[in-house]
Amino acid sequence: MKLAFIGIGNVGFALANRLQNAGHDVVIAANEITDSVQKAVDNNPQLSVMEIQNAINYAEVVFLATPFSANQEILKNVHFAGKTLIDCTNPVGPGITHGLQSEISGGEKVQQWAPTAQVVKAFTIYGFENFANSTYSNYNVKPVMLLAGNDKTAKQKVTELCTDLGFEAFDTGNIDQALHLEHLTLLWVKMVRRDKHHPNFVWAKLEK
């Protein structure tokens, strides 16, 4: 699959690197060579760089892995023409609170800012450590990846990528469910980044 990454920091690179190694055609969407872009290319020379709109035009699926505060400015000048946009971002406010006061999800805001995209919230409920390595070999279940979005076809594409990354995808519903996924992210982040729990833990889906 042809994939483009807007944002190539810890989360973006962990996902891009593994998906490129899994056989996907991955490009970094950037209008200039920033330190993070150069670091990503240095660490995986198979990653190429295109200007943002050109990368979107090239890709089948686009990942948004920027700081949430940058999203509106980035998205206002680009067009997706119905393509899948995976929102990997989280609106984190002071004290690790929800940055939109839980009145609306960041995923819904991304859908508003990118109205020509089919937005799917995914790859947000853990830190980058579990995107770089999702293997838990002592268990006979895969880590779950919860996702939300309004378009079934877009969510199927994301499900395929989840599988390639070693996750079991679970569709939680429409994009308004992103609010609850963002709170689950805050739980993980508070446990790990604030309270110093080790990052090597995940959620799993058990169903009768």
Phi, psi and chi 1 to 4 in degrees:
 res  aa     phi    psi   chi1   chi2   chi3   chi4
   1 MET       -  143.6 -161.2  179.6  -63.5      -
   2 LYS   -86.6  122.0  -66.7  179.1  179.2  178.2
   3 LEU  -125.6  141.9  -50.8  173.8      -      -
   4 ALA  -123.4  142.1      -      -      -      -
   5 PHE  -118.2  116.0  -82.0   78.0      -      -
   6 ILE   -93.9  105.7  -55.3  172.8      -      -
   7 GLY   101.9  121.6      -      -      -      -
   8 ILE  -138.7   43.7 -161.4   71.7      -      -
   9 GLY   -82.8 -146.5      -      -      -      -
  10 ASN   -59.2  -48.8  -72.7  -24.0      -      -
  11 VAL   -69.3  -50.2  169.0      -      -      -
  12 GLY   -59.5  -44.4      -      -      -      -
  13 PHE   -68.8  -40.9  179.8   75.8      -      -
  14 ALA   -56.8  -44.4      -      -      -      -
  15 LEU   -72.0  -46.4  -66.9  167.4      -      -
  16 ALA   -62.3  -43.5      -      -      -      -
  17 ASN   -63.1  -47.3 -174.3   56.1      -      -
  18 ARG   -67.6  -38.3  -75.3 -166.3   63.6 -154.2
  19 LEU   -70.0  -35.6  -72.1  166.4      -      -
  20 GLN   -65.3  -42.3 -170.1  -80.8  -40.6      -
  21 ASN   -65.7  -24.0  -71.7  -30.3      -      -
  22 ALA   -83.9   -0.5      -      -      -      -
  23 GLY   107.7    2.8      -      -      -      -
  24 HIS   -82.5  154.3  -65.9  -81.0      -      -
  25 ASP   -90.7  106.6 -178.0   -5.8      -      -
  26 VAL  -114.6  130.2  179.5      -      -      -
  27 VAL  -123.8  148.5  -60.2      -      -      -
  28 ILE   -92.5  127.8  -59.8  169.8      -      -
  29 ALA   -94.8  107.1      -      -      -      -
  30 ALA  -154.0  137.2      -      -      -      -
  31 ASN   -86.6   -7.6  -68.2  -24.0      -      -
  32 GLU  -152.9  158.8   58.4 -176.1   34.5      -
  33 ILE   -86.9   94.6  -56.3  -60.9      -      -
  34 THR   -84.0  174.4   61.5      -      -      -
  35 ASP   -59.4  -40.6  -70.6  -15.6      -      -
  36 SER   -68.6  -36.1   61.9      -      -      -
  37 VAL   -66.2  -45.3  171.3      -      -      -
  38 GLN   -63.8  -40.8 -172.2   61.1   57.3      -
  39 LYS   -62.6  -41.2 -179.3  179.8  177.8 -178.6
  40 ALA   -63.6  -44.4      -      -      -      -
  41 VAL   -67.5  -37.4  173.1      -      -      -
  42 ASP   -62.4  -38.6  -71.3  -16.2      -      -
  43 ASN   -80.1  -24.2  -73.1  -32.7      -      -
  44 ASN  -146.1   92.6 -175.2  -16.9      -      -
  45 PRO   -65.1   -9.6  -22.3   34.3      -      -
  46 GLN   -76.4  -12.1  -61.8  -57.5  -48.4      -
  47 LEU   -81.1  127.7  -60.8  174.7      -      -
  48 SER  -104.1  167.3   57.6      -      -      -
  49 VAL  -124.2  133.4 -177.3      -      -      -
  50 MET  -132.3  155.5  -66.9 -175.4 -175.6      -
  51 GLU   -59.9  151.8  -68.5 -173.4   -7.4      -
  52 ILE   -55.7  -51.9  -66.2  175.8      -      -
  53 GLN   -66.3  -37.3 -173.5   63.0   63.8      -
  54 ASN   -63.5  -39.8  -69.5  -20.5      -      -
  55 ALA   -65.6  -40.2      -      -      -      -
  56 ILE   -62.9  -43.5  -67.6  170.4      -      -
  57 ASN   -61.8  -34.5  -64.6  -15.9      -      -
  58 TYR   -76.0  -35.3  177.7   78.1      -      -
  59 ALA   -85.0  157.8      -      -      -      -
  60 GLU   -89.4  -35.3  -60.1  166.7   65.2      -
  61 VAL  -133.9  137.5  174.2      -      -      -
  62 VAL  -116.9  134.6 -179.4      -      -      -
  63 PHE  -100.7  132.8  -73.4   72.4      -      -
  64 LEU  -106.6  108.7 -177.7   65.3      -      -
  65 ALA  -130.9   41.3      -      -      -      -
  66 THR   -96.0  168.0   52.0      -      -      -
  67 PRO   -58.6  139.5  -22.4   33.0      -      -
  68 PHE   -56.4  -35.7 -177.1   81.3      -      -
  69 SER   -62.4  -18.8   58.9      -      -      -
  70 ALA   -91.3   -9.5      -      -      -      -
  71 ASN   -62.2  -47.9  -73.3   -9.5      -      -
  72 GLN   -60.9  -44.4 -175.4  174.1   13.8      -
  73 GLU   -64.8  -40.3 -176.3   66.8   21.8      -
  74 ILE   -67.0  -43.5  -70.8  170.1      -      -
  75 LEU   -79.3  -19.8  -65.6  172.4      -      -
  76 LYS   -69.9  -19.1   73.4  177.1 -176.1  179.5
  77 ASN  -109.6   11.4  -65.5  -43.6      -      -
  78 VAL  -127.4  161.6  -65.1      -      -      -
  79 HIS  -131.8  140.4  -55.3  -78.9      -      -
  80 PHE  -110.2  -17.0  -69.6   89.1      -      -
  81 ALA    51.7   42.3      -      -      -      -
  82 GLY    85.1    4.0      -      -      -      -
  83 LYS   -75.6  160.4  -67.1 -173.0  176.6 -176.8
  84 THR   -75.8  129.4  -59.5      -      -      -
  85 LEU  -120.0  114.3  174.7   62.5      -      -
  86 ILE   -88.5  117.9  -57.1  176.7      -      -
  87 ASP   -89.0  106.2  175.1   23.6      -      -
  88 CYS   -99.9   13.3  -53.3      -      -      -
  89 THR  -101.0  162.2   70.9      -      -      -
  90 ASN  -138.8  131.6  -77.4  -68.5      -      -
  91 PRO   -81.7   94.2   28.9  -31.3      -      -
  92 VAL  -102.2  123.9  179.2      -      -      -
  93 GLY  -100.3 -173.3      -      -      -      -
  94 PRO   -56.8  139.0  -24.0   34.2      -      -
  95 GLY    69.8   23.4      -      -      -      -
  96 ILE    57.2   53.8  -44.9 -179.2      -      -
  97 THR  -107.7  172.3   59.4      -      -      -
  98 HIS   -74.5  122.5 -166.0  -89.2      -      -
  99 GLY   -69.6  -11.8      -      -      -      -
 100 LEU  -112.6   23.2  -59.9  172.8      -      -
 101 GLN    55.1   24.1  -67.6   74.6   52.2      -
 102 SER    61.7   17.5  -58.9      -      -      -
 103 GLU   -81.6  -26.8  -64.8  174.4   -4.5      -
 104 ILE  -157.2  153.3 -171.6  172.4      -      -
 105 SER   -82.6  156.0   70.5      -      -      -
 106 GLY   -62.2  -34.7      -      -      -      -
 107 GLY   -60.9  -40.8      -      -      -      -
 108 GLU   -66.6  -37.1  -70.0  169.0  -78.9      -
 109 LYS   -65.0  -41.1  -64.8  -62.4  -70.2 -173.9
 110 VAL   -61.7  -40.5  168.2      -      -      -
 111 GLN   -63.2  -37.1 -176.7   64.9   85.0      -
 112 GLN   -65.5  -41.3  -69.0  174.9    7.3      -
 113 TRP   -76.3  -21.0  -64.5  -30.1      -      -
 114 ALA  -125.6   68.0      -      -      -      -
 115 PRO   -66.6  -18.6   23.7  -34.0      -      -
 116 THR   -91.6    4.3   65.3      -      -      -
 117 ALA  -102.3  157.0      -      -      -      -
 118 GLN  -100.2   99.5  -60.9  -67.4  -13.2      -
 119 VAL   -84.5  132.6  175.1      -      -      -
 120 VAL  -125.9  124.0  178.5      -      -      -
 121 LYS   -81.2  122.8 -171.4   80.6  168.9 -173.7
 122 ALA  -162.9  164.1      -      -      -      -
 123 PHE    59.3   44.9  -55.9  113.3      -      -
 124 THR  -126.2  -16.1   62.0      -      -      -
 125 ILE   -85.9   -1.1   58.6  174.1      -      -
 126 TYR  -132.3  170.6  -48.4  121.3      -      -
 127 GLY   -83.4  174.5      -      -      -      -
 128 PHE   -61.0  -24.8   70.5   90.9      -      -
 129 GLU   -57.3  -38.2  -65.1   91.5  -18.3      -
 130 ASN   -83.9  -11.2  -75.1  -61.1      -      -
 131 PHE   -84.6  -33.0  -56.5  143.8      -      -
 132 ALA   -71.5  -32.5      -      -      -      -
 133 ASN  -149.5  105.9 -176.4   -6.3      -      -
 134 SER  -101.1   10.9   59.2      -      -      -
 135 THR   -83.1  127.2  -58.2      -      -      -
 136 TYR  -128.9   81.5  -75.3   80.8      -      -
 137 SER   -70.5  -13.1   56.6      -      -      -
 138 ASN   -81.8   -1.6  -69.1  -25.5      -      -
 139 TYR  -125.5  153.7  -59.8   89.6      -      -
 140 ASN   -99.9   19.9   61.7   -1.8      -      -
 141 VAL  -125.4  152.4  -65.5      -      -      -
 142 LYS   -88.9  153.6  -66.6 -179.5  178.0 -179.6
 143 PRO   -59.8  142.8  -19.5   30.4      -      -
 144 VAL   -86.6  144.7   72.2      -      -      -
 145 MET  -119.7  110.7 -178.6   52.6   62.8      -
 146 LEU   -82.7  137.6  -56.5  177.0      -      -
 147 LEU  -138.0  159.7   52.4   92.5      -      -
 148 ALA  -147.7  141.5      -      -      -      -
 149 GLY   178.9  164.5      -      -      -      -
 150 ASN   -89.5  -17.0  -63.6  -24.4      -      -
 151 ASP  -110.5  122.3 -173.6   82.0      -      -
 152 LYS   -67.5  -37.7  -69.8 -176.7  178.4  179.3
 153 THR   -65.1  -42.6  -59.9      -      -      -
 154 ALA   -62.1  -42.1      -      -      -      -
 155 LYS   -67.7  -29.5  -72.9 -170.1  -77.8 -169.8
 156 GLN   -66.8  -39.2 -177.7   55.2   44.7      -
 157 LYS   -62.5  -42.2  -68.4  178.2 -179.6  177.8
 158 VAL   -66.5  -36.9  178.6      -      -      -
 159 THR   -59.7  -41.8  -65.6      -      -      -
 160 GLU   -61.3  -41.1  -67.1  173.6   17.4      -
 161 LEU   -69.3  -37.3  -65.0  171.0      -      -
 162 CYS   -58.8  -44.3  -72.1      -      -      -
 163 THR   -60.8  -42.8  -60.0      -      -      -
 164 ASP   -64.0  -25.8  -72.4  -13.7      -      -
 165 LEU   -93.1    2.1  -71.7  164.8      -      -
 166 GLY    89.2   15.2      -      -      -      -
 167 PHE  -104.5  155.7  -65.0  101.3      -      -
 168 GLU   -96.5  115.9  178.3 -176.4    2.6      -
 169 ALA   -77.3  141.7      -      -      -      -
 170 PHE  -136.5  119.7 -174.0   68.7      -      -
 171 ASP   -81.8  115.1 -178.3   -1.6      -      -
 172 THR   -90.5   -8.1   65.8      -      -      -
 173 GLY   127.1 -154.8      -      -      -      -
 174 ASN   -73.3  176.1  -71.4  -21.5      -      -
 175 ILE   -64.7  -22.2 -166.1   64.6      -      -
 176 ASP   -65.5  -18.7   61.2  -15.5      -      -
 177 GLN   -69.6  -13.9  -68.4  -77.3   66.8      -
 178 ALA   -58.0  -29.3      -      -      -      -
 179 LEU   -58.0  -42.2  179.0   61.6      -      -
 180 HIS   -73.3  -33.0  -54.3  -59.6      -      -
 181 LEU   -66.2  -36.5  -56.7 -168.9      -      -
 182 GLU   -67.2  -34.2  -69.7  163.4    6.7      -
 183 HIS   -69.9  -34.4  -80.4  -75.7      -      -
 184 LEU   -65.0  -37.2 -169.8   56.5      -      -
 185 THR   -60.9  -44.9  -54.9      -      -      -
 186 LEU   -61.1  -37.4  -67.8  174.9      -      -
 187 LEU   -59.3  -49.1  171.6   63.2      -      -
 188 TRP   -61.8  -45.4 -165.9   97.5      -      -
 189 VAL   -65.3  -42.0  169.0      -      -      -
 190 LYS   -63.6  -41.1  -77.8 -175.2  176.8 -178.7
 191 MET   -63.0  -42.7  -69.6  174.7   66.1      -
 192 VAL   -90.7  -55.3  175.7      -      -      -
 193 ARG   -76.7  -34.4  -51.3  -60.8 -173.8 -144.1
 194 ARG   -92.0  -48.9 -173.8 -170.2   70.2 -179.3
 195 ASP   -98.0    3.2  -60.9  -24.3      -      -
 196 LYS    67.4   26.5  -52.3  -52.9  177.9 -175.9
 197 HIS   -68.7  146.1 -170.5  -71.1      -      -
 198 HIS   -65.6  150.4   68.8   78.7      -      -
 199 PRO   -81.1   -5.7   31.2  -36.6      -      -
 200 ASN   -88.2   61.7  -60.2  -47.2      -      -
 201 PHE  -146.4  154.2   75.5   98.7      -      -
 202 VAL  -144.0  171.6  -71.0      -      -      -
 203 TRP   -96.1  155.9  -36.8  116.0      -      -
 204 ALA  -133.8  155.2      -      -      -      -
 205 LYS  -105.6  118.7  169.8  179.6  168.1  -77.6
 206 LEU  -118.0  127.6  -57.4  176.9      -      -
 207 GLU  -139.8  136.1 -174.8  171.2  -16.5      -
 208 LYS   -95.1      -  -69.2 -175.5  178.4  179.2
